[in-house]
Amino acid sequence: MSAQGPQALKKIYGDALALQKQGKDGEALQLYQKIASVNPKIAEVRFQVARLFLRNDRLDEALVQVRIAVTLKPAEPDIWKLFAEIIRTLSDAAAAREFTSAVARAPLDKRMKGDLKTEVAFTRKSEIGIGAVPEAVFQSMANTLVAGHFEEAKKAALSALKRFPNTAALYDLMALAHAGLGENEASEAASKKAIALAPGFGEAHSNYAKLLLALGRHVEAVRHCNNALRFAPGLLNALIYRGLSYRELHMPRAAQSDFERAIDADPKDERAYLHLAKFHNDRDDPIAAEKTLHRALKRIKPTAELLAAFGRSLAALNRVDEAIDAFKKAIAIDSKGWSGLVGLADLLQSLGRFDEAEPYFREAIARDPNRGDIYRLMLLGRKIELDDPLVDEIKTRFNDPSVPTEMRARFGFAMSNVLESHKVYDEVFNYLGPANALMHEAYPFDAKVRQAQIDRLIESYRTIDWSEPLGKDRPDLSPVFVTGLPRSGTTLVEQIIASHSSVTGAGELGRIAFLSQDLIAPNRNIPKPVSSITTDEMDAVVESYRAHVQTLHPEAKIFTDKTIPVYEYLGFIKRMIPNAKFVVVRRDPRDNLLSMYRNVFSPGGHLYTYDMSDLAATYRIFLQLIDFWREVAPDWFYEVRYEDLVSNPEVEAPRLIEACGLEWEDACLEFHKSKRQVRTLSVHQVRQPMYKTSTRAWERYGDALDPLMEALGPEILDALD
């Protein structure tokens, strides 16, 4: 290619343009990149590549290319116009300021400079009015919609459209009313009509994106958010919806950037702070969440929702007294809401203070009896009698099809929990089966996609020689990672180790898994070869993890970290932190998978647990990864079999402690006396002495588990008995 002359490059450029006009963007991009590899200083090529990236919603890459293009041809108006369009679509305040400064220095005429600055002003709104509709009439409909009277708003919009047909704003309003009523097809049709009538209607694009987000069509949602921001830069809702879509697409950096941009767009709106804080909490970074909410509370008058979220972050940081204070403030300013009540009850329950927690749970239920998640959360730490009035409420709401899908599912899980606690095993699956089916409907999972991800991850691992010496020695960083599938006994094992006098129980930190994933596979589906990761990159991960641990537990020298997904990155983490110990907990899959099937996890987490075939597939993936680590690094981890531990703790617990490099202490078998926070589904079990009743629990359910047994297959089952 290096021998290609100007005429040959011109020919390739023409071919690329033709492909671009035909919509063959991938092929066009390849040709442009060939040209750039020979001559990287052709502004027209950079300009066209930026256009392609913009058209395909690859905004950061578009920005890089247009910056190069404008440097090469600073007097070309079309490049500056594309630059402005990319800045609008990003809606990044810092990038907009940089753009405005660059425009001021550019060799452009005064009028062009003024137009460009106006183009990227965040005060710019869609130039779509309400047509001939009287403003008072339209405002009345909008107020009705905001008040939640969706049927009334829909009828009013239909009536208005008879008088004022082809009014985009009316179709947009009607789309919102349909969405509020759960009439998704009608809502989508109305949104499309609004956009067809007014393609530059940014707010209509944004509202359509909200519907697409709810329908799980995240790529389309991003596209319409981009369109919204192109016409209404800085539009708060569009930034939030795009951030939420990026989060679902496993693009964490893009999601975080959009939530930050939303805060810049309107520092007085609490929603962006709450979404950003939740984003950080979901990634097990309560430090960043607390900072985000602290910033919000400095700028905004405290609301119950902000204070409750702040309390949850403080609780995750073990700042218990401050968390209780925040929850009580939330309760004091909101006599009708439940967020402060549930937050306080959950914290008290995590501390083993079950009797104190119950009144707060019950008051929260009284305030919003349709929140199935509150019932379910309370029942994690409290057994209620079959004649408790709550039981009838749970049954009634579970059988009510008007209750939202996810809440109905949580009522089903709550009822199965009640029956389980009273050993009414023959009725458990009357609720548990349908509840899981409802969750599976709300949160689909594709086991084939997950298998492909793991296969690619293992291929990435095979690019290095695992027998080579470990990385930089870090004697001051001595984590004991406890990992395994959820509900396999990891909480019990962690509690035993954390009861040692030399060990700090840090709980489920989670950070190392996210940091490792971000380094190996920023886009979760496409890991890069581990051999390409530099020492500096690994050092940055370790220092970030160290800072996180030191902030939470400044005195910790040896500490436990019960992060479930660590088994995916076990050898990689060992290379980064040679002093780390790893304990892998295994449990009879019949009990382990049943226990997962009986529980509800955080929204978006462990989606495979709501279908028996997905559970079996995930168990096979777990075995695949452990077999891989056993193949390449058999001495880097210690395996604990849950059944052996609970049946013979006097033998197995000392072996466990020895594997962690510690001397035995009798306190390790008195873990249930610990007063530290436990924020897992095992919140009640770990406050009890070790017991054996959770083994062979699968035998209670007979043929209800036939689909699970069939999915596991004889190869796995025959090896168990």
C-alpha positions in Angstrom: 0.0 0.0 0.0 2.9 2.4 0.7 3.6 2.5 -3.1 0.2 4.0 -3.9 0.5 7.4 -5.6 -1.9 10.3 -5.5 -4.0 9.1 -8.4 -4.5 5.7 -6.9 -5.5 7.3 -3.6 -8.0 9.5 -5.5 -9.5 6.4 -7.1 -9.9 4.7 -3.7 -11.4 7.9 -2.3 -14.0 7.9 -5.0 -14.8 4.2 -4.4 -15.2 4.9 -0.7 -17.6 7.8 -1.4 -19.7 5.6 -3.6 -19.9 2.9 -1.0 -20.8 5.6 1.6 -23.7 6.8 -0.6 -25.0 3.2 -0.9 -25.0 2.9 2.9 -22.2 0.4 3.0 -20.5 2.2 5.8 -18.2 -0.6 6.9 -16.7 -1.1 3.5 -16.3 2.6 3.0 -14.6 3.0 6.3 -12.0 0.3 5.4 -11.1 2.2 2.2 -10.8 5.5 4.1 -8.5 3.9 6.6 -6.4 2.5 3.8 -5.9 6.0 2.5 -5.1 7.4 5.9 -2.5 4.7 6.5 -0.6 6.0 3.4 -1.3 9.7 3.9 -2.8 10.7 7.3 -2.9 14.4 6.4 -5.8 14.4 3.9 -8.5 16.5 5.6 -11.3 15.2 3.3 -10.7 11.6 4.4 -10.8 12.6 8.1 -14.0 14.6 7.4 -15.7 11.6 5.7 -14.6 9.2 8.5 -16.0 11.6 11.1 -19.3 11.7 9.2 -19.4 7.9 9.1 -18.7 7.6 12.8 -21.4 10.2 13.6 -23.9 8.4 11.4 -23.1 5.2 13.3 -23.3 6.8 16.8 -19.6 6.4 17.4 -19.4 9.9 18.8 -16.0 9.9 20.6 -14.3 8.5 17.5 -16.1 11.1 15.3 -14.8 13.8 17.6 -11.2 12.6 17.2 -11.4 12.6 13.4 -13.1 16.0 13.0 -10.5 17.5 15.3 -7.8 16.2 13.0 -9.7 17.4 9.9 -10.1 21.0 11.3 -6.4 21.1 12.2 -5.5 20.2 8.6 -8.0 22.6 7.0 -8.9 25.3 9.6 -10.6 27.6 7.1 -13.1 25.0 5.8 -16.7 25.8 6.9 -18.1 22.3 6.2 -15.6 20.8 8.6 -16.5 23.3 11.3 -20.2 22.7 10.8 -19.7 18.9 11.2 -17.6 19.6 14.3 -20.5 21.7 15.7 -23.0 18.8 15.0 -20.8 16.3 16.8 -20.4 18.7 19.8 -24.2 19.1 19.9 -24.8 15.4 19.8 -22.3 14.7 22.5 -23.7 17.6 24.6 -20.5 17.8 26.5 -20.1 21.2 28.2 -16.3 21.0 28.4 -16.0 20.0 24.7 -18.4 22.8 23.8 -16.2 25.3 25.6 -13.2 24.0 23.8 -15.0 24.2 20.5 -16.1 27.8 21.1 -12.5 28.7 22.0 -11.2 27.1 18.8 -13.8 28.9 16.7 -12.6 32.2 18.1 -9.1 31.5 16.9 -10.1 30.0 13.5 -9.6 31.9 10.2 -13.3 32.2 9.7 -15.5 35.3 9.0 -17.3 36.9 11.9 -20.7 35.8 10.9 -19.6 32.2 10.6 -18.1 32.3 14.0 -21.3 33.7 15.5 -23.4 31.0 13.8 -21.1 28.2 15.0 -21.2 29.4 18.6 -25.0 29.6 18.5 -25.1 26.0 17.1 -23.5 24.5 20.2 -25.3 26.7 22.8 -27.0 24.4 25.3 -29.8 26.9 25.6 -30.9 26.0 22.0 -34.2 24.1 21.8 -36.0 22.4 19.1 -37.8 24.9 16.9 -41.1 23.1 17.1 -44.1 24.9 18.3 -47.7 23.8 19.0 -49.0 25.0 15.7 -52.5 26.5 15.8 -53.4 24.8 19.1 -54.3 27.4 21.7 -51.5 27.5 24.3 -54.0 27.3 27.2 -55.5 24.1 25.7 -52.1 22.5 25.1 -50.9 23.4 28.6 -54.0 21.9 30.2 -53.3 18.6 28.4 -49.7 18.7 29.4 -50.7 19.3 33.1 -53.1 16.4 32.9 -50.3 14.2 31.6 -47.9 15.3 34.3 -50.5 14.6 37.0 -50.6 10.9 35.8 -54.1 11.1 34.3 -53.0 9.3 31.1 -56.4 8.2 29.8 -57.8 11.7 30.2 -54.7 13.1 28.4 -55.0 10.6 25.6 -58.6 11.5 25.0 -57.9 15.2 25.0 -55.0 14.8 22.5 -57.2 12.7 20.2 -59.9 15.4 20.4 -57.4 18.2 19.7 -56.0 16.3 16.7 -59.4 16.3 15.1 -59.4 20.1 15.2 -55.6 20.5 14.6 -54.4 17.6 12.5 -50.8 16.9 11.7 -49.6 18.7 14.8 -46.3 17.0 15.9 -46.6 18.2 19.5 -50.0 16.6 19.9 -48.8 13.3 18.6 -45.8 13.5 21.0 -48.2 14.2 23.9 -50.4 11.3 22.9 -47.3 9.0 22.7 -46.5 9.8 26.3 -50.1 9.2 27.3 -50.1 5.8 25.6 -46.8 4.9 27.3 -48.2 5.8 30.7 -51.1 3.4 30.0 -48.7 0.6 29.0 -50.0 0.8 25.4 -46.5 0.5 23.9 -47.5 -0.2 20.2 -49.8 2.8 20.1 -47.1 4.9 21.8 -44.5 4.0 19.3 -46.8 4.7 16.4 -47.6 8.2 17.8 -43.9 8.9 18.4 -43.1 7.9 14.8 -45.9 10.2 13.5 -44.6 13.1 15.6 -41.0 12.6 14.3 -42.2 12.2 10.7 -44.1 15.5 10.9 -41.2 17.3 12.5 -37.8 15.4 12.1 -36.1 18.2 14.1 -38.3 17.7 17.1 -35.7 16.9 19.7 -38.1 16.3 22.5 -40.1 13.8 20.5 -36.9 11.9 19.7 -36.1 11.9 23.4 -39.6 10.7 24.5 -39.4 7.9 21.9 -36.0 6.9 23.2 -37.5 6.6 26.7 -40.0 4.1 25.3 -37.3 2.2 23.4 -35.3 2.0 26.6 -38.2 0.5 28.5 -38.7 -2.0 25.6 -35.0 -3.1 25.8 -34.2 -1.7 22.4 -31.1 0.1 23.6 -29.3 0.7 20.4 -32.3 2.4 18.9 -32.7 4.4 22.0 -29.2 5.7 21.7 -29.9 6.7 18.1 -32.9 8.7 19.0 -31.2 10.3 22.0 -28.5 11.4 19.6 -31.1 12.9 17.2 -32.7 14.7 20.2 -29.4 16.2 21.2 -28.5 17.2 17.6 -31.6 19.4 17.6 -31.7 20.3 21.3 -28.2 20.2 22.7 -28.0 19.6 26.4 -31.5 18.2 26.6 -31.5 16.7 30.1 -33.9 13.7 29.4 -32.0 12.7 26.3 -28.7 12.6 28.2 -30.2 10.5 31.0 -31.9 8.1 28.6 -28.7 7.7 26.6 -26.7 7.1 29.7 -29.2 4.4 30.8 -29.0 2.8 27.4 -25.2 2.8 27.4 -25.3 1.2 30.8 -27.5 -1.6 29.5 -25.2 -2.0 26.5 -22.2 -2.6 28.9 -20.6 0.7 27.9 -19.8 2.1 31.4 -17.5 4.9 30.5 -20.1 6.3 28.0 -22.9 5.9 30.6 -20.9 7.7 33.3 -20.0 10.5 30.9 -23.6 11.1 30.0 -24.8 11.2 33.6 -22.0 13.8 34.3 -23.1 15.8 31.2 -26.7 15.7 32.5 -25.5 17.2 35.8 -23.7 19.9 33.9 -26.8 20.6 31.8 -29.0 21.1 34.9 -27.1 21.1 38.2 -30.4 21.6 40.1 -32.2 18.4 38.8 -31.7 15.5 41.2 -32.3 12.8 38.6 -28.9 12.8 37.0 -27.2 12.7 40.5 -29.4 9.7 41.4 -28.6 7.9 38.2 -24.9 8.5 38.5 -24.9 7.4 42.1 -26.7 4.2 41.2 -24.3 3.7 38.4 -21.4 3.8 40.9 -23.1 1.6 43.4 -23.9 -1.0 40.8 -20.2 -1.0 40.0 -19.5 -1.5 43.7 -18.0 2.0 44.1 -19.9 3.5 47.1 -17.1 6.1 47.5 -17.9 7.7 44.1 -21.6 7.3 44.8 -21.3 9.1 48.2 -19.3 12.0 46.5 -21.9 12.3 43.8 -24.8 12.6 46.3 -22.8 14.9 48.7 -22.4 17.2 45.7 -26.1 17.0 45.0 -27.0 17.8 48.6 -24.8 20.9 48.5 -26.6 22.2 45.3 -30.2 21.1 45.8 -32.7 21.3 48.6 -32.7 17.8 50.1 -35.5 15.4 49.0 -36.4 12.1 50.6 -35.1 10.3 47.5 -31.7 12.1 47.7 -31.3 11.5 51.4 -32.3 7.8 51.2 -29.8 7.3 48.3 -27.1 9.1 50.4 -27.9 6.9 53.3 -27.5 3.7 51.2 -24.1 5.0 50.1 -23.0 5.8 53.6 -24.2 2.3 54.8 -22.1 0.7 52.1 -19.1 2.7 53.4 -19.8 1.3 56.9 -20.6 4.8 58.2 -23.6 3.4 60.0 -24.5 6.3 62.3 -24.4 8.8 59.5 -26.5 6.5 57.3 -29.1 6.1 60.1 -29.2 9.9 60.4 -29.7 10.4 56.6 -32.5 7.8 56.6 -34.2 9.4 59.5 -34.0 12.8 57.8 -35.6 11.3 54.7 -38.4 9.9 56.8 -39.0 13.2 58.5 -39.5 15.2 55.3 -41.7 12.6 53.6 -44.7 11.4 55.5 -46.0 9.4 52.5 -43.0 7.9 50.8 -41.2 4.7 51.7 -37.5 5.1 50.5 -36.2 6.3 53.9 -38.1 3.7 55.8 -36.8 0.8 53.6 -33.3 2.1 53.7 -33.3 2.3 57.4 -34.9 -1.1 57.8 -32.5 -2.7 55.4 -29.5 -1.3 57.3 -30.8 -2.4 60.6 -31.4 -5.9 59.2 -27.9 -6.0 57.8 -26.6 -5.4 61.3 -28.7 -8.3 62.7 -31.1 -5.9 64.4 -34.2 -7.7 62.9 -36.7 -6.6 65.6 -35.8 -3.0 65.1 -36.1 -3.3 61.4 -39.6 -4.9 61.2 -41.7 -1.8 62.2 -40.0 0.3 59.5 -40.6 -2.4 56.9 -44.3 -2.7 57.9 -44.8 1.1 57.8 -43.2 1.2 54.3 -45.6 -1.6 53.2 -48.6 0.3 54.6 -47.5 3.4 52.6 -47.1 1.5 49.3 -48.6 -2.0 49.5 -47.9 -2.7 45.8 -44.1 -2.7 46.3 -43.5 -6.5 46.3 -39.7 -5.8 46.8 -40.3 -4.4 50.3 -42.2 -7.6 51.4 -39.4 -9.7 49.9 -36.7 -7.7 51.6 -38.4 -7.9 55.0 -38.8 -11.7 54.7 -35.0 -12.2 54.2 -34.6 -11.5 58.0 -38.1 -12.3 59.4 -40.4 -15.3 59.5 -44.0 -14.4 59.5 -46.9 -16.7 60.5 -49.3 -18.0 57.9 -52.2 -16.1 59.5 -50.3 -12.8 59.4 -52.5 -10.3 57.4 -49.5 -9.7 55.1 -49.8 -13.2 53.7 -53.3 -12.5 52.3 -52.0 -9.2 50.8 -49.1 -11.0 49.2 -51.4 -13.6 47.6 -53.9 -11.0 46.4 -51.3 -8.8 44.7 -49.5 -11.8 43.2 -52.7 -12.8 41.5 -53.6 -9.3 40.3 -52.6 -8.9 36.7 -52.8 -5.1 37.0 -49.7 -5.2 39.3 -46.6 -4.5 37.2 -44.7 -7.6 36.1 -41.6 -7.2 38.3 -43.6 -6.4 41.4 -45.9 -9.4 40.8 -42.8 -11.6 40.6 -41.5 -10.2 43.8 -44.8 -11.0 45.5 -44.4 -14.6 44.2 -40.9 -14.9 45.6 -42.2 -13.4 48.9 -45.0 -16.0 49.1 -42.7 -18.9 48.3 -40.4 -17.7 51.1 -43.3 -17.8 53.6 -44.3 -21.3 52.5 -40.7 -22.5 52.6 -40.2 -21.1 56.1 -43.3 -23.2 57.2 -42.1 -26.3 55.3 -45.2 -26.2 53.1 -43.0 -27.5 50.3 -45.7 -28.9 48.0 -47.1 -25.4 47.4 -43.8 -23.5 47.0 -43.6 -23.9 43.3 -47.2 -22.6 42.8 -45.6 -19.2 43.3 -41.9 -19.8 42.7 -42.3 -21.1 39.1 -44.6 -18.2 37.9 -42.5 -15.6 39.8 -39.3 -16.7 38.0 -41.2 -16.8 34.6 -42.2 -13.2 35.2 -38.7 -12.1 36.0 -37.3 -14.0 33.0 -39.9 -12.0 30.9 -38.8 -8.7 32.4 -35.0 -9.5 32.2 -34.2 -11.9 29.3 -30.9 -13.7 29.3 -29.2 -15.4 26.4 -27.0 -18.3 27.6 -25.4 -18.7 24.1 -24.2 -15.1 24.1 -22.8 -15.6 27.6 -21.0 -18.8 26.6 -19.5 -16.9 23.6 -18.2 -14.2 25.9 -16.5 -16.7 28.2 -15.0 -18.6 25.2 -13.5 -15.4 24.0 -12.3 -14.5 27.4 -10.5 -17.8 27.8 -9.0 -17.3 24.3 -7.7 -14.0 25.5 -6.1 -15.7 28.6 -4.3 -18.2 26.4 -2.3 -15.5 24.8 0.2 -15.5 27.7 2.3 -18.1 29.4 0.9 -18.6 32.9 4.0 -20.3 34.1 6.0 -17.1 33.9 6.9 -15.3 37.2 4.2 -13.2 38.8 4.1 -9.4 38.6 5.4 -6.8 41.0 5.4 -7.9 44.6 2.9 -5.9 46.8 3.4 -7.1 50.4 1.2 -4.4 51.8 -1.8 -5.6 49.8 -3.0 -9.0 51.0 -6.6 -9.7 50.0 -8.3 -13.1 50.5 -10.8 -13.3 47.7 -13.8 -15.6 48.3 -15.5 -16.5 45.1 -17.9 -18.9 43.6 -21.5 -18.9 42.3 -24.1 -16.9 44.2 -25.7 -18.9 47.0 -22.9 -21.4 47.1 -21.8 -20.7 50.6 -19.4 -17.8 49.9 -20.9 -15.6 52.7 -20.4 -18.4 55.3 -16.8 -19.0 54.2 -16.0 -15.3 54.2 -17.5 -14.9 57.7 -15.3 -17.8 59.0 -12.2 -16.2 57.6 -13.2 -12.7 58.7 -13.7 -13.9 62.3 -9.9 -14.4 62.6 -8.2 -11.7 64.7 -5.7 -10.8 61.9 -8.4 -10.3 59.2 -10.6 -7.4 58.4 -13.9 -8.5 56.9 -14.4 -6.1 53.9 -17.4 -7.9 52.5 -18.5 -7.8 48.9 -16.2 -5.0 47.5 -16.7 -5.9 43.9 -14.3 -3.3 42.6 -11.5 -5.7 41.4 -13.9 -7.5 39.1 -15.1 -4.3 37.5 -11.6 -2.9 37.1 -10.4 -6.2 35.6 -13.3 -6.3 33.2 -12.8 -2.7 32.1 -9.1 -3.5 31.4 -9.6 -6.8 29.6 -13.0 -6.1 27.9 -14.2 -2.5 28.0 -16.9 -3.8 25.6 -17.9 -6.9 27.5 -18.3 -8.9 24.3 -14.9 -8.4 22.8 -11.9 -9.0 25.2 -8.5 -8.0 24.0 -5.5 -10.4 24.3 -4.3 -10.3 27.8 -0.8 -10.3 26.4 -1.4 -6.8 25.0 -2.1 -5.4 28.5 0.8 -3.3 29.8 2.4 -3.3 33.2 1.4 0.3 33.6 -2.2 -0.5 32.9 -2.2 -3.3 35.5 -0.4 -1.1 38.0 -3.2 1.5 37.6 -5.8 -1.1 38.3 -4.0 -2.2 41.5 -3.6 1.3 42.7 -7.2 2.1 42.1 -8.2 -1.1 44.1 -5.7 -0.2 46.9 -7.1 3.3 47.2 -10.7 1.9 47.3 -9.8 -0.6 50.1 -7.8 2.0 52.1 -10.7 4.5 52.0 -13.1 1.9 53.3 -10.8 0.0 55.7 -7.7 2.2 56.4 -6.3 -0.2 59.0 -6.7 -3.4 57.0 -3.6 -5.5 56.3 -5.2 -8.8 55.6 -8.8 -8.6 54.5 -11.5 -10.6 52.9 -13.2 -9.6 49.6 -16.2 -11.7 48.8 -16.6 -10.7 45.1 -18.6 -13.3 43.2 -17.2 -12.8 39.7 -13.6 -13.0 40.7 -13.4 -16.6 39.4 -13.7 -15.1 35.9 -10.5 -13.2 36.4 -8.7 -15.2 39.1 -5.3 -15.8 37.4 -5.2 -12.3 36.0 -5.8 -10.8 39.4 -3.1 -13.1 40.9 -0.6 -11.8 38.4 -1.4 -8.2 39.4 -1.6 -8.9 43.2 0.8 -11.8 43.9 0.1 -11.8 47.6 -3.6 -12.4 47.1 -5.2 -15.7 48.2 -8.2 -17.2 46.5 -10.9 -19.5 47.9 -13.3 -21.0 45.5 -16.5 -22.3 47.0 -18.4 -25.2 45.4 -21.7 -26.6 46.2 -23.9 -29.4 44.9 -25.4 -27.8 41.9 -28.9 -29.2 42.7 -28.9 -27.2 45.9 -26.9 -24.3 44.6 -29.0 -23.6 41.6 -32.2 -24.2 43.5 -31.1 -21.6 46.0 -30.5 -19.1 43.2 -33.9 -19.9 41.7 -35.6 -19.2 45.0 -34.1 -15.7 45.3 -34.4 -12.3 43.6 -31.2 -10.4 42.8 -30.6 -6.7 42.2 -32.2 -5.5 38.9 -29.9 -6.4 36.1 -27.8 -8.8 38.2 -27.5 -12.6 37.7 -30.2 -12.7 35.1 -29.6 -16.4 34.5 -31.2 -17.3 37.8 -34.8 -17.0 36.6 -34.7 -20.0 34.2 -33.6 -23.5 35.0 -31.8 -24.1 31.6 -30.0 -20.8 32.0 -28.9 -21.9 35.5 -27.5 -25.1 34.2 -25.7 -23.4 31.4 -24.2 -20.9 33.9 -23.0 -23.8 36.1 -21.2 -25.3 33.1 -19.5 -22.0 32.5 -18.4 -21.9 36.1 -16.9 -25.4 35.8 -15.3 -24.4 32.5 -13.5 -21.4 34.1 -12.4 -23.3 37.2 -11.1 -26.2 35.0 -9.2 -23.6 33.0 -7.6 -22.1 36.1 -6.9 -25.6 37.4 -5.1 -26.4 34.1 -2.9 -23.3 34.0 -2.5 -22.3 37.7 -3.5 -25.2 40.0 -1.7 -23.8 43.0 -3.2 -20.4 42.9 -6.5 -21.2 44.6 -8.0 -23.3 47.3 -11.3 -25.1 46.8 -13.9 -25.6 49.5 -16.9 -28.0 49.1 -19.8 -26.5 51.0 -21.2 -29.8 52.0 -17.9 -30.9 53.6 -17.6 -27.6 55.5 -21.1 -27.8 57.1 -20.9 -31.5 57.9 -17.4 -31.5 59.3 -16.5 -27.9 60.3 -13.9 -28.9 62.9 -11.8 -30.4 60.2 -12.6 -28.3 57.2 -12.5 -24.8 58.8 -8.9 -25.2 60.0 -7.9 -26.3 56.5 -9.5 -23.3 55.1 -7.8 -21.0 57.6 -4.4 -22.7 56.8 -5.0 -22.2 53.1 -5.3 -18.4 53.8 -1.9 -18.5 55.5 -3.2 -18.0 59.0 -3.0 -19.8 62.3 -6.2 -21.4 63.6 -8.3 -19.5 66.1 -11.5 -21.0 67.8 -13.3 -17.7 67.1 -13.4 -18.6 63.4 -16.3 -21.1 64.2 -18.1 -18.4 66.2 -18.7 -16.2 63.2 -22.4 -15.9 63.9 -21.5 -13.7 66.9 -20.0 -11.0 64.7 -21.8 -7.6 64.7 -20.4 -6.4 61.4 -22.7 -5.5 58.5 -23.7 -8.3 56.1 -25.3 -7.0 52.9 -26.1 -10.2 51.1 -29.2 -12.5 50.7 -27.7 -14.6 53.5 -28.2 -11.8 56.0 -30.2 -14.1 58.4 -28.3 -17.3 57.9 -24.9 -15.9 58.9 -26.4 -14.7 62.3 -27.0 -18.4 63.1 -24.5 -21.2 64.1 -23.5 -23.5 61.2 -26.3 -25.8 60.2 -26.8 -28.7 57.8 -30.5 -28.3 56.8 -29.5 -26.5 53.5 -28.0 -29.6 52.1 -30.0 -31.9 49.8 -32.9 -29.3 50.0 -33.6 -30.2 46.3 -35.1 -33.5 47.4 -38.1 -31.7 48.9 -39.5 -30.6 45.5 -39.8 -33.8 43.5 -40.6 -33.4 39.8 -40.8 -29.6 40.1 -37.1 -29.7 39.5 -37.2 -32.1 36.6 -36.4 -29.3 34.1 -33.2 -28.5 36.1 -32.1 -32.1 36.3 -32.6 -32.5 32.6 -30.7 -29.4 31.8 -27.8 -30.5 34.1 -27.7 -33.8 32.3 -26.3 -37.2 33.3 -22.6 -36.1 32.9 -22.9 -33.7 35.9 -25.5 -35.6 37.9 -23.7 -39.0 37.7 -20.6 -37.4 39.1 -22.5 -36.1 42.2 -24.0 -39.4 43.6 
